[in-house]
């Protein structure tokens, strides 16, 4: 939906309740100009929207992962009274789950040892005092000091051990459960032997496999899917929000590892991505814009005005574009070059209804998909540009602005917060188009209400984006400190807060399936104070109310909305509390 071209006709909406606050406001059918009201009661926190759910997960660096790994090994080693290398083998087998290791061990220690290849006592080689031993792999004889064995006592030369270990590690992470080379033996090869015999390169590769196994075998942890990122995420199960923001600034869904996509669920995202990459839309385009040659059946696109079509060689069949009949049968009686009476007659008789209907359906389907995809892609490109602008702002422009305005950079954090909010809102707005594409067309009330809310979100975000981009540019290009910079600070901070509140509540509303829309096709007159993010009457922090036009039950002399930033000032005043602009 393009809010500039189509302001989301909502004339059929019977009520524009205080959607997010749980309070009721009447709708003006003749003045549905997109006014929305926000209770700007925020907590004053500088935390960006990226970190609002930080309590749901922990970002782990490589050092954090190694520390946790060592702590688990130490715990198992201490509780079970075994060596650290044995504890490591146990944990790897049981996917680094300490509780499972303890449970299995105390139920049947002998079975666990046999399963993972841990011998209770090392086997003493009867040939230990011999001066020379024969390697069981290459069958060469070597001095005793050039032979090595695992806990099972099977002796092999150092060269064969090194080759066996190197080949196993190069083959992949299966090396973490390495066993004795003897075909009849299942004894585990511990980490100490690998460190003793392997080269530095092989030891480093083994260490990487060991580190990655701690994340990849753990159901509560995942690697960040961003290219080149080495952070992992430890997620708290049971949270309703799966959005994660990694320290590398990449946001993704912990559940499906696609980019963060609230308010759209993972299933819808999978369908949308598949649709964008599939060939189905190509076929729709072919059906909508071409017709098959009556002779060879190859699809032909009409690129000239004349109805006389000649197929490409070797076919070269000449036919009429309208009725697909042979051109030799056409003349003045069939309408000549510019019309085909045979086609019109057949159409009236219904002879061509099925094919034309199929082509029309394909065309409509293609146009509908193109409508949503273009807007989805446009918001994505806008988000990428906003990210670039944010990086430029943080690396270069904030320092310059600090010098010009004679203010420390810590006092300019409101600009960074605004850009972070723009980036996040672009992402949300982008996915609302995927949400809208899969919204059932027969549910007119939900679709109408969705398009209205989406249009308001677009309008509010554009105001914030313009303020952070164009109005800020004035101060960046100024030669000296501007007297009204503090007024700009108040306006931008206010717009950021207003937009954040609206989008947070919009996301919750869409996730709840727009439950505030009644089944008979209109918005409910009393919003559910619990279902859509509001705090009930009397409200609470972050309460947002959406009004369509003025409330006729209120005195317009004391209740008004700022035309500059849409902040609803419910008191008698002539200057907006947020942007300090006059009424």
C-alpha positions in Angstrom: 0.0 0.0 0.0 1.5 3.3 -1.0 0.4 5.8 1.6 1.2 8.7 -0.7 -1.0 7.6 -3.5 -3.6 5.8 -1.6 -4.5 7.1 1.9 -6.2 3.8 2.8 -9.9 4.5 2.3 -11.5 3.6 5.5 -15.0 5.1 5.0 -16.6 1.8 5.9 -14.8 1.6 9.3 -17.5 2.2 11.9 -15.2 2.8 14.8 -11.6 4.1 15.2 -11.3 3.1 18.9 -8.4 4.1 21.0 -6.9 1.0 19.5 -3.9 0.5 21.8 -5.2 2.2 24.9 -8.4 0.3 25.4 -10.4 3.5 25.3 -13.2 4.3 22.9 -13.2 7.2 20.4 -15.8 7.8 17.7 -14.8 8.0 14.0 -15.4 10.9 11.7 -16.4 9.4 8.4 -15.7 12.6 6.5 -12.4 13.4 8.2 -10.4 10.2 8.3 -7.1 12.0 7.7 -4.8 9.7 9.7 -4.6 11.6 13.0 -3.4 9.2 15.7 -2.9 9.9 19.3 0.0 8.8 21.5 0.4 8.8 25.2 4.1 9.7 25.3 4.6 8.4 28.8 8.0 6.7 28.3 10.5 5.5 30.9 13.2 7.9 29.7 15.5 5.0 28.9 18.1 5.5 26.2 18.1 1.8 25.3 17.2 1.4 21.7 14.5 -1.0 20.4 17.3 -3.4 19.5 17.9 -4.2 23.2 14.4 -4.2 24.6 14.4 -7.9 24.8 18.0 -8.4 25.9 16.7 -10.4 28.9 15.5 -13.1 26.6 19.0 -14.1 25.4 22.7 -13.7 26.0 25.3 -13.0 23.3 28.3 -15.2 23.7 31.8 -14.4 22.3 34.4 -17.1 21.7 35.9 -16.4 25.1 32.5 -16.8 26.8 31.9 -20.1 25.0 35.3 -21.5 26.1 34.7 -20.3 29.6 31.3 -22.1 29.8 32.8 -25.2 28.2 35.6 -25.3 30.7 33.1 -24.8 33.6 31.0 -27.7 32.4 34.0 -30.0 32.1 35.2 -29.0 35.5 31.8 -29.7 37.0 31.5 -33.2 35.5 35.1 -34.0 36.4 34.5 -33.0 40.0 31.1 -34.7 40.5 32.0 -38.0 38.8 35.6 -38.0 40.1 37.1 -38.6 36.6 39.8 -36.8 34.6 39.0 -33.7 32.6 39.7 -35.4 29.3 37.3 -38.2 30.3 34.7 -35.6 31.3 35.2 -33.9 27.9 34.6 -37.1 26.1 31.4 -37.8 28.1 30.0 -34.2 27.5 30.7 -34.5 23.7 28.8 -37.7 23.5 25.8 -36.3 25.5 25.8 -33.0 23.5 27.3 -31.0 26.4 24.2 -31.6 28.6 25.6 -31.8 32.2 22.3 -33.0 33.6 22.1 -35.9 31.1 25.7 -37.0 31.8 25.0 -37.1 35.6 21.7 -39.0 35.1 23.1 -41.6 32.7 26.3 -42.1 34.7 24.6 -42.7 38.1 22.0 -45.0 36.5 24.5 -47.3 34.8 28.2 -46.3 34.9 29.4 -49.4 33.2 27.0 -49.0 30.2 28.1 -45.4 29.8 31.8 -46.2 29.9 31.2 -48.9 27.2 29.1 -46.6 25.0 31.6 -43.7 25.0 34.8 -45.8 25.0 36.1 -44.9 28.5 38.0 -47.7 30.2 37.9 -47.9 33.9 41.6 -48.7 34.1 44.2 -48.4 31.4 45.3 -51.7 29.9 49.0 -52.6 30.6 50.8 -53.7 27.5 52.6 -57.1 28.2 55.3 -56.0 25.8 56.0 -52.8 27.7 59.6 -53.7 28.6 60.5 -54.9 25.1 63.2 -52.9 23.3 61.3 -52.9 20.0 57.6 -53.2 19.0 55.8 -53.8 15.7 53.3 -51.2 14.6 49.8 -52.6 14.0 49.3 -50.4 10.9 52.5 -50.3 8.9 54.0 -53.5 10.4 57.4 -51.8 10.8 59.5 -52.4 13.9 60.3 -49.3 16.0 62.0 -48.6 19.3 59.7 -48.4 22.3 59.9 -44.6 22.5 58.5 -44.2 19.0 55.4 -46.2 19.8 52.2 -44.8 21.4 48.9 -46.3 22.6 45.5 -45.1 23.9 44.1 -46.4 27.2 43.4 -49.8 25.5 47.2 -50.5 25.1 47.2 -51.1 21.3 50.6 -49.9 20.1 51.1 -48.0 16.9 54.0 -45.9 15.7 54.0 -42.1 16.0 53.9 -41.6 12.2 50.8 -43.8 11.8 49.1 -42.2 14.8 49.8 -38.7 13.4 48.5 -39.7 9.9 45.4 -41.3 11.5 44.6 -38.3 13.6 45.3 -35.8 10.9 43.1 -37.6 8.4 40.2 -38.0 10.9 40.3 -34.3 11.8 40.5 -33.2 8.2 37.4 -35.3 7.5 35.2 -33.2 9.7 33.8 -32.9 13.3 33.3 -36.7 13.6 36.9 -36.6 14.9 35.5 -35.4 18.2 34.6 -39.1 18.9 37.8 -40.6 17.7 38.4 -44.2 18.5 41.5 -46.5 18.6 42.7 -47.5 15.0 42.4 -51.2 15.9 39.2 -52.5 14.1 38.2 -54.5 17.1 38.7 -51.8 19.7 36.2 -49.0 20.7 38.4 -47.2 23.2 38.3 -43.4 22.9 41.3 -41.4 21.8 41.5 -38.5 24.3 42.5 -34.9 23.7 45.9 -35.2 25.3 47.1 -37.7 22.7 45.8 -35.4 19.9 47.7 -32.5 21.4 50.9 -34.6 21.7 50.9 -36.0 18.2 49.1 -33.6 15.9 50.6 -30.6 14.1 49.8 -27.1 15.2 47.4 -26.6 12.2 45.6 -29.9 13.0 45.3 -29.0 16.7 43.8 -25.6 15.8 41.2 -27.3 13.6 40.4 -29.8 16.3 40.0 -26.9 18.8 37.6 -25.2 16.4 35.5 -28.3 16.1 35.4 -28.7 19.8 34.3 -25.1 20.3 31.6 -25.3 17.7 30.3 -28.5 19.0 29.4 -26.8 22.3 27.0 -24.5 20.4 25.8 -26.7 17.6 24.9 -29.7 19.8 23.1 -27.5 22.4 19.4 -26.9 21.8 19.5 -23.6 23.6 22.3 -22.0 21.6 22.8 -21.1 18.0 25.4 -19.3 16.0 24.5 -15.9 14.6 23.7 -16.5 10.9 25.4 -13.3 9.7 28.3 -13.9 7.3 31.6 -13.8 9.2 30.0 -13.4 12.6 31.6 -15.5 15.4 29.0 -14.7 18.1 26.6 -17.2 19.5 23.2 -16.7 21.2 22.1 -18.5 24.3 18.3 -18.2 24.3 15.8 -18.5 27.2 13.1 -20.9 26.1 9.4 -20.0 26.6 9.7 -16.4 25.5 7.1 -15.3 23.0 9.5 -13.0 21.1 12.2 -14.7 19.1 13.9 -11.6 17.7 17.6 -11.5 18.5 20.0 -8.6 17.9 23.6 -9.8 17.8 26.5 -7.7 18.8 27.5 -7.6 15.1 24.3 -5.5 14.6 22.5 -8.3 12.6 18.9 -9.0 13.7 17.5 -12.5 13.2 14.8 -14.8 14.4 16.2 -17.4 16.8 13.5 -19.9 15.8 14.1 -20.0 12.0 17.4 -18.1 11.8 16.0 -15.9 9.0 16.4 -12.1 9.5 14.2 -10.7 12.2 10.6 -10.6 10.8 8.1 -9.6 13.5 5.1 -9.3 13.1 5.2 -12.1 10.5 5.4 -15.7 11.7 8.2 -18.1 10.5 5.8 -20.1 8.3 4.7 -17.0 6.4 8.3 -15.8 6.0 9.3 -19.2 4.5 6.4 -19.0 2.0 7.3 -15.5 1.1 11.0 -16.2 0.5 10.1 -19.3 -1.5 7.7 -17.3 -3.6 10.3 -14.6 -4.3 12.8 -17.2 -5.5 10.5 -19.6 -7.2 9.7 -19.7 -10.9 6.0 -19.5 -10.4 5.8 -15.8 -11.0 7.7 -16.2 -14.3 5.0 -18.6 -15.4 2.3 -16.1 -14.3 4.0 -13.4 -16.3 4.1 -15.7 -19.4 0.4 -16.6 -18.9 -0.6 -13.0 -18.4 1.5 -11.4 -21.3 1.8 -14.1 -24.0 -0.3 -16.5 -26.0 0.8 -19.9 -27.5 1.3 -20.2 -31.2 -1.6 -22.3 -32.5 0.8 -24.5 -34.5 4.0 -25.0 -32.4 2.6 -23.9 -29.0 5.6 -21.7 -28.2 4.6 -18.6 -26.1 4.6 -15.4 -28.0 4.6 -11.8 -26.6 2.9 -9.2 -28.7 5.2 -6.2 -29.1 3.5 -4.3 -31.9 0.0 -3.0 -32.5 -1.1 -5.1 -35.5 -3.1 -8.3 -34.8 -1.2 -10.1 -37.6 1.3 -12.3 -35.8 4.1 -14.4 -37.5 5.7 -17.1 -35.4 9.5 -17.3 -35.4 11.4 -19.7 -37.7 11.2 -22.6 -38.3 7.4 -22.4 -37.6 6.6 -19.1 -39.4 2.9 -19.7 -38.9 0.8 -16.6 -39.4 -2.2 -16.1 -37.2 -4.6 -13.6 -35.6 -3.6 -12.5 -32.1 -7.2 -12.2 -30.9 -8.8 -15.5 -32.1 -5.6 -17.5 -32.8 -7.0 -18.5 -36.1 -5.0 -18.7 -39.3 -4.4 -15.3 -40.9 -5.3 -16.6 -44.3 -8.9 -16.9 -43.0 -9.0 -13.3 -42.1 -10.2 -10.4 -44.3 -12.6 -7.5 -44.3 -15.4 -9.7 -43.1 -13.4 -10.6 -39.9 -12.5 -7.1 -39.2 -9.2 -6.8 -41.1 -6.0 -5.7 -39.4 -7.5 -3.8 -36.5 -10.4 -6.0 -35.2 -11.6 -9.5 -35.3 -15.3 -10.1 -35.5 -14.8 -13.8 -35.2 -13.2 -13.2 -31.8 -16.0 -10.9 -30.6 -18.6 -13.4 -31.7 -16.8 -16.4 -30.1 -16.4 -14.3 -26.9 -20.1 -13.7 -26.8 -20.8 -17.4 -27.3 -18.3 -18.3 -24.5 -15.9 -20.2 -26.7 -12.9 -18.4 -25.4 -14.0 -17.7 -21.9 -11.9 -20.4 -20.2 -8.6 -19.4 -21.7 -9.2 -15.7 -21.3 -10.4 -16.2 -17.7 -7.2 -18.2 -17.0 -5.1 -15.4 -18.5 -6.9 -12.7 -16.6 -6.5 -14.6 -13.3 -2.7 -15.0 -14.0 -2.5 -11.2 -14.8 -4.3 -10.2 -11.6 -2.2 -12.6 -9.5 1.0 -11.2 -11.0 -0.1 -7.6 -10.4 -1.1 -8.3 -6.8 2.3 -10.0 -6.1 4.2 -7.2 -7.8 2.4 -4.6 -5.7 3.4 -6.2 -2.4 6.9 -7.2 -3.5 7.9 -3.8 -4.8 6.9 -2.2 -1.5 8.6 -4.9 0.5 11.8 -4.4 -1.5 11.6 -0.6 -1.4 11.5 -0.7 2.4 14.4 -3.1 2.5 16.5 -0.8 0.3 15.4 2.2 2.5 16.5 0.2 5.6 19.9 -0.5 4.0 20.4 3.2 3.2 19.4 4.1 6.8 22.0 1.6 8.1 24.6 3.3 5.9 23.5 6.7 7.1 23.7 5.5 10.7 27.2 4.3 10.3 28.2 7.5 8.6 26.6 9.5 11.4 28.4 7.5 14.1 31.8 7.5 12.5 32.1 11.0 11.1 29.1 13.4 11.5 28.5 13.2 15.2 32.0 14.4 15.9 31.6 17.3 13.6 28.2 18.2 15.0 29.6 18.0 18.5 32.3 20.6 17.6 29.8 22.9 15.8 27.2 22.9 18.6 29.8 22.8 21.4 28.2 19.8 23.0 29.7 16.5 24.0 28.8 13.5 21.8 27.1 11.9 24.8 24.5 14.7 24.5 23.9 13.7 20.8 22.8 10.2 21.5 19.2 11.1 20.6 20.3 11.3 17.0 21.7 7.7 17.0 18.5 6.5 18.8 16.4 8.1 16.0 18.4 6.4 13.3 18.3 3.0 15.1 14.5 3.4 15.4 14.2 4.2 11.7 16.2 1.1 10.8 14.0 -1.1 13.0 10.7 0.5 11.8 11.8 0.0 8.1 12.3 -3.7 8.9 8.8 -4.0 10.6 7.1 -2.0 7.8 8.8 -4.2 5.2 7.4 -7.4 6.7 3.9 -5.9 7.0 3.7 -6.2 3.2 4.3 -10.0 3.4 1.7 -10.0 6.1 -0.7 -8.1 3.9 -0.1 -10.4 0.9 -1.2 -13.5 2.8 -4.1 -11.8 4.6 -7.2 -13.5 3.2 -8.9 -11.2 0.7 -12.4 -12.2 1.8 -11.8 -10.8 5.3 -12.6 -7.3 4.2 -12.8 -5.8 7.7 -9.4 -7.1 8.8 -7.8 -6.1 5.5 -9.3 -2.6 5.7 -8.2 -2.1 9.3 -4.7 -3.5 8.5 -4.3 -1.1 5.5 -5.3 1.8 7.7 -2.8 1.0 10.4 -0.1 0.3 7.9 -0.8 3.7 6.2 -0.5 5.4 9.6 2.7 3.6 10.3 4.2 4.7 7.0 3.1 8.3 7.5 4.6 8.4 11.0 7.8 6.8 10.0 8.2 9.2 7.0 7.9 12.2 9.4 10.7 10.7 11.7 12.9 9.8 8.7 12.6 13.3 7.2 13.4 15.0 10.5 16.5 12.8 11.1 17.7 13.1 7.5 16.7 16.5 6.0 16.2 18.7 9.1 19.3 17.4 10.7 21.3 18.3 7.6 20.7 22.0 8.3 22.7 21.7 11.5 25.4 19.6 9.9 26.0 22.2 7.2 25.8 25.2 9.6 29.0 27.1 10.1 28.3 27.9 13.8 26.1 26.8 16.7 22.4 27.2 16.0 20.2 28.7 18.7 17.3 26.4 18.0 19.3 23.2 18.2 17.7 22.3 21.5 14.3 22.7 20.0 15.3 20.3 17.2 16.6 17.8 19.9 13.2 17.9 21.6 11.3 17.4 18.3 13.5 14.5 17.1 13.5 12.8 20.5 9.7 13.2 20.7 9.1 11.8 17.2 11.4 8.8 18.0 9.4 8.0 21.1 6.1 8.5 19.4 7.1 6.3 16.4 8.6 3.6 18.7 5.3 3.4 20.7 3.2 3.1 17.6 5.3 0.4 15.9 5.6 -1.7 19.1 1.8 -1.7 19.5 1.3 -2.2 15.7 3.5 -5.3 15.9 1.5 -6.7 18.9 -1.7 -6.0 17.1 -0.7 -7.9 14.0 0.7 -10.8 16.0 -2.7 -11.0 17.7 -4.3 -11.3 14.3 -6.0 -7.9 14.5 -8.4 -9.4 17.0 -10.0 -6.0 17.6 -11.9 -6.4 14.3 -15.4 -7.9 14.7 -16.5 -10.7 12.4 -19.3 -8.7 10.9 -16.8 -6.5 9.1 -16.0 -3.4 11.2 -13.6 -2.5 14.0 -14.9 -3.3 17.4 -16.1 -0.3 19.4 -14.4 -1.2 22.5 -10.7 -2.3 22.2 -9.5 -5.1 24.4 -7.2 -3.4 26.8 -5.1 -6.6 27.3 -5.0 -7.9 23.8 -3.4 -5.0 21.8 -0.7 -3.7 24.0 -2.6 -1.1 26.0 -2.7 -1.0 29.8 -6.5 -0.5 30.0 -8.3 2.7 30.9 -6.1 5.1 32.6 -3.3 3.5 30.5 0.2 3.1 31.4 3.6 3.4 30.0 3.9 3.4 26.2 0.1 3.6 25.7 -0.9 4.4 22.1 -4.3 5.5 20.9 -5.3 5.8 17.3 -8.0 8.2 16.3 -9.6 8.7 12.9 -10.5 12.3 13.0 -11.5 14.4 16.0 -13.5 13.0 18.8 -16.8 14.8 18.6 -17.5 14.2 22.3 -14.5 16.3 23.3 -14.1 20.0 23.4 -11.9 20.9 20.5 -10.6 24.0 22.4 -8.9 21.7 24.9 -8.2 18.6 22.9 -6.0 18.7 19.8 -3.2 16.9 17.9 0.0 18.6 16.8 0.1 18.9 13.0 3.9 18.7 13.0 4.6 15.5 15.0 1.1 14.1 15.6 1.5 14.2 19.4 -1.9 14.4 21.0 -1.9 17.2 23.6 -4.9 16.6 25.8 -4.8 20.0 27.5 -5.3 23.6 26.7 -2.0 24.8 25.1 -0.7 26.6 22.1 2.8 24.9 21.9 3.3 21.2 21.5 5.1 19.5 24.4 7.2 17.3 22.0 8.3 19.4 19.1 7.7 22.9 20.6 5.9 24.0 17.4 2.9 26.4 17.6 -0.6 25.1 16.9 
